[in-house]
């Protein structure tokens, strides 16, 4: 429904006056305000003026099942009548937390039989640091504290998780922890050398070995990475990358933390990208799609290797959150996993809509301002360029990506611009007709962007 003009203006004024938005130019927002969304249905969101947008980002990579899932709603509301809240501290629990833990163990790789619940991916990655340090302390290897991550990685926005991430813009605004180090990401499009894709994959993976040698194996605790770097612009690694990374970690007594906050729960065509890339992590971060975005829930799947150490030694693990394993969040999570399993959403998607989505996107490779299309499953990015051969950008300061995103939204498609990449990750439940609509609206945005820069489309 549309919100009356006077109410809409009041909301916008109140928003500007009182709400500090995350990842927002606050001065610009104070002056111009932002968009206000009033409802959502299936894969569509509607702003307060009634404009419909196909949600090509699944919210923030999380509403994999779209916005119309009455069984999740019912699970949450029924739980409100039974036990709206209780904590998990000091040997306490409740049925929903136990059932949710069991459900997660059933769908994650076989080395995982324990879960630690948080409220978000950021808190989960903070938890990973606590687990890793506790693990090596108990093994009487107290020097193993250093953690290696990647440039342009995103692992959350708390102080510790933001330090694990590799975005300079975040690091410039606060002082992070001093035991995190960053190596290059496997960005083939951004590489200007002479190695082919497979050779590049091995080459960039060897930066991990070199960094371990530099710091000393006896000082390095873990390597953390996303299977595909989502917030960096959907950086899909060469096929040679992950086997090399896995080998290095196993040979050097380095724990491997796989951040599946974006990729988990079907986004790459398997329950987890660990299966897609045949990775065997020691710790696995999850959030977002675990509740379809209906409730805040995150956590860490803890492998038997790590759990056997931290649960078989005396002493309290002095870490946790008031809302860890919250009953309503767990109710939403159980319902979400049940839908994914019972309706075979991931299996059906991998067999049909995901390859269709990727094929339709590849049809845009001939567009004059598209330098590369990359993606896996229901996750993709288009790099925008002025010159395909030289990879020259449309304009300085990533203006081209912002212009294209603006045109996409104007024409009914919500996408994200990351630098000069246009990122899209639509819900797994899209039909072929809806993917066609996404491509149509994205093509219009590309055409308008090309016209903006005087390039014939």
N, C-alpha and C positions, 0 to 999 in steps of 0.2 A: 504494500500500500504506500501511497505517497504521504509524506508528512506535510501538513499545512505550512504555507510559506512563513508565517510568523513563528511557528514552532521550530521550523528548520533554521531560521535565522537565529533564534534564541539558542538552539543547540550549538550552532557554529560559534556563536559568541562565547558561550560557556566553555566550549572546548578550547578555544584560544586563550581564555582567561585562566583556566585551572588545570588543564591536562598536559603534562610533559610527556610527549610521545617517544617511544623507543625508536632508535635509528632514524631520527628526523632532524632536519635543519630547523632548529627551534626558532631562530629569528624569522625565517621565511614563514613558518607555520603561524607565528604570532601575527604576522602581517596579513597573510592570505587565508589562513585556515586550511582545512583539509576536507576530504570527502567523508560522509557519514553513511554507513550502510544500515539498512533497517530490517532486511530479511534475506533468507536464502532458501532455495529449493532445488533438489537434485544436484546439478553441477552449476547452477546459476546463483549469482548474488545480485542484490538489488539495492541501489543507493536510495537515499531518502527522497529523491525526486522521481523515483520509479524507474530509473534507467537500469536495464538488465545487462549484466556482463557474464559471459561464459568464464568460469573461474579456471583459467589455465595454470594456476599455481596451487590448487588444492588448499586454499587458505595460505598457510606458510608451510607447504610441503606436507600437510598433516591430514587433511580431510580426504583420505584415499577412497572412501565410500560415499563421498558427496554429503549433502546436507539433509537428506530425507531418510533417516534410519529410525523408524519408530521403536524398534526393539531395543536400541541403545537408550532412547528416551525413557522407555518403560522400565528398564533395568535401574536407571538412576532414580527415578521417582519412587519405585517400589522400595529401594534401599533406604530412601529418606524416611520411610515409615517404620523401618526396622531398627537401623543403627546409623544415624546420620554422621557420626564421628566417633572414633576412639583411636588412641595412639598405639604404636608398636614398640615403645620403649620398655626396657626392663623385663624382658621375657613375656610381654603381653602380645596378643594378636587378636584377630577376628577371622571369621570364615572367609570373607571376601579376599583378604590379603593372601590367605593360604591357597584358595582356589586360583587366584590370579598367578601366584608363583608357579603352581602346578601347570597352568595353561601355558605359561611362557616356556617352561622346561620342555613341554611337549613339542613346541614349534621351533626351538632354537637348536643349533648343532649339538651333537651328543656329548661334547665335553662339558656342557653347562648343566649343572643340577642345583645351583644356588642363584638367588637374585637379591639384590639390595635395591629397595625402592626409594625414589626421589620424586620431586615435583616437576623436573625439567631435565633437558639434556645438559644444560650448564651445570646444574647440581650433580648430575651423574658423572660428568667429567672431573669435577672437583673430588667426587667420591673415588674415582679411579686413582687420583694422586694419593689419597689417604690409603687405599688398599695396597697400592704398589709399595709405598714406603713402609707400611706395616708388614707386608710380606717379606721384604728383604731384611728388615730389622729382626724379625723372628728367625730368619735363616742365618743370623749373625753376619750379615753383609751390610753394615750400616752406612757404608760409603756410597752404596748404589742409590743415589737420589736424583741424578740428572735424567731429564726426559727430553727426547728428541721429537720434534713435530715438523711441519712443513710450512713454507711460505704460502700465504693466501689460503691457509686452512681456516675453517671456522669450527670451533668446539664450544661455543657459548660466550656469554658476556659477563659472567662474574669475574672477579679479579684473577682467580687461578685459571678458570676455563678460558678467559680472554687471553691470558698469557700463553696457554697452549696453542691458541689460534695464531695465525701468521699475518694478520692485517695491520700494516703500519698505522693506518688511520686510527685504529683502536689503541694501539700501544702508545701513540703520541699523547693520549689524553689521561694516562695514569701510569704509575710505576708498578710494573708487574713483578711476579716472582722471578728470582734470579737463577733458577735451576732448569729453565726451559731453553732449548736451542732449536734453530730452524734450518732445514735444508730445502733445496729446490723442489717444487712440485712437478709432476710428470706431464707438463703442458706442451704437447707436441706442436700445437698451432703457434705457441709463443716462442718456439725454438728456431734459431736462425742458423744452426750449424749444418754439417754435411751428413750426419748420421741418418739412416732411415728410421722409421718408426720403431721397429723392434730393437735395433741397436741403441736407439735413444732411451728406450724403456730400461734396458739393462744399465746403461750409462748413468742415468739419473738415480736409479736405485742404489748404485754403488756410492752415492753421496752419503747414504746412511752408514755404510761400512767405514768410510773415511772420517765421518764425524765421531763414530764410536772410537776409532783409533786415536783421534785427536783428544777426546775427553778421557780416554782410558776405559776399557771394558769394565773394570772393577768399580767404576763410578756411574755407569749408565744403567738405569733401571728399566726404561721402557721406551718404545716408539709408539706414538699415537697417530692415526690417520683415518680419514674417511675413505671408503672404497672408491667413491667418486666424489670429488670436491664440489659440492652443490653450490654453496654461497660464493665460491670463486668463479662461477660461471660454468658449472657442469664440466669439470676437467675429467675426462675419461682417460684412464691410463692405458698405455700400450699393453698388449697381451703379455709381454715379457716382464712387465714391471712387478706384479705381485708375487710371482714365483721367486724372483730374486730377493725381494724384501723378506719374504717368509724364510727363505734359506738363511739370510744374514741373521735374523732374529734367533732362529733355532741354534745356529752355530755359536752364537756369542752370548748366550744366557741373558737375552733381552726380552722382556715381556712385550707382547704385541697387543695393543689396545685398538680395537676396530670401532670407530664411531659410526654407528648405523642409524643415527637419529633421522636422517633423510632417507637413506636407502632401505631401511628395514620395513617389514610388513608388506612386501610385495612390489615395491617400486621398481626393482630391476628384473622382475619376472620369477624370482624365487622368494621364499619367506625372508631371506636375508642375502645381502650381496656377498657375504662370506661363502655361500653356496655358489653364487654366480661366478666368483673368481677363485674358488677352491682355496680359501684362506682359512687357517685354523687359529683364530685369535685366543688369547688367554683371558681377555676381558672384552665385553661387547656392550657398548653404550646404546640405549634405546630411549625413545620418547615419541613425540609427534603422532605418527600413525597408530600407535598402540591403543589409543582411545578414539581414533578418528577425529581428534581435535575437540571432542565433546567435554573432556575433563583434563586438567593438567596432571600428567603422570609421566615419569621417566624412571630410569634405573640402570643398573649394571648387571649383566649376566656374568657370573664369576665361575671360571673353569674349575674343575676338580683339582687341577694342579695348584691353584692359588687357594681355593677354599680349604683343601686338606691341611694347609699350613696355618691359616688364620683361625680355623675352628678347632684345631687340635693342640693349641697352646693356651696356657692360662693368661688371664688378663682381659679387661674390658676393651672392646673396640669403641673408642670414645668419639663416635660420629653418628649423626642422624638428623632427622627433620621432624618437626611437629606433625607434618602431614604425610610422612612416609607411609605408603600403603593405605591411603585414605579410602574408606569404604565406598564412597561414591565414584572415585576415580577407578577403583578396582572393578566396580560393577560395570562401568563403561568399557573398561578394558576387556573383561570377560565376554561381554556382548559383542564387542568388535571382533575379537578373535573367533568367536563362534560363527559370525557371519562370514568371515574370510574362509573358515574351514568348511562349514556346511554348504555354502553356495559355491565353493571352489573358485572364488574370485581370482585368486592369483594364477591358478592353473589355466583357467579359461582365458584370462588376460594374456598370459604368455603364449597361448596357442593362437590367438586371434588379434585382439585390439592393440597389443603392444607392437608386434611386427607391422601392423597396418599403420599405426602412429609413426613409427620410425620411417617407413617407406614413404608416407605422405610428406613428412618433413624433408626427406632427401630430394623430393621433387622441387624444393626451393633452392637447391644448390646452384641452379642455373640463373637465379635472380642476380642482376648485376651488382647488388651491394652485399651479397652473401658470400663470405670468404670460406666458411666451413660450417657444416652441420654435423653435430656430434651428439650421441646419446645412447642410452640403454634403457630398455623397457619403456616406462612412462616418465622419462626424464631426459631432457634435451636442451641444447643451446644452439643458437645461430650467431656466428661472428660476423659483424658488419664491417665492411671495408669499402674504400673508394676504388682501390686497385687490387684485384685478386692475386696478381703475380707478386707484387711487392708487399702486400698486406697493409698498405697505407690506409690509415683510418679516415673516416668521413670528416672528422673535425677534431680539434684538440679537446682535451679534458673529458673525453668519453661523451661528448654532446650527442653523437649520433645514436647511441643506445637510448638515451633519455628521450630524444625526439621520437624514435620509433615506438617506445613504450607509450608515450602520450597519444600517438595516433592509434595504437592498438586499443587503448582504453576508450578513446572517443568513438571507436567503431565496435565496441561491445566485447572486447577481449581483455581479460586481466592477465598480464604477463609481468615479468620482472626484468629490469636491465641491470646487468652487472658489468660495469665498464662499457665496452662496446658489444657485449654479448646480450642477446635476448634469450631469456631462460623461460622454459615452460615445463610444467609437471602437472598435467591435468589428473583428475580422479581416475582410478582404475576402472570405474564402472561406466566410462564413456562408451557410447555406441559408435559405429563407423560413421553414421550421419553426423554425429556431434564432433568427431574428429575432423570430418570434412568442413564443418562450420568453423572450427578453430583455424584450420589452414586457410580458409577463405578470408577470415578477418585478419589473420596475420599477414597474408599476402597484400591486402589493402594497406595495412600499416607500412609494409616494406615499400610499396609503390609510392605512398605519400612521402616517405622518408627520402627515397631516391629523388623525387621531384623537388623536395626541399633543398637538396644539394645540387640540383641541376643535372642529375644523371638520368638518362632515358631508361625506363623499365620495360 
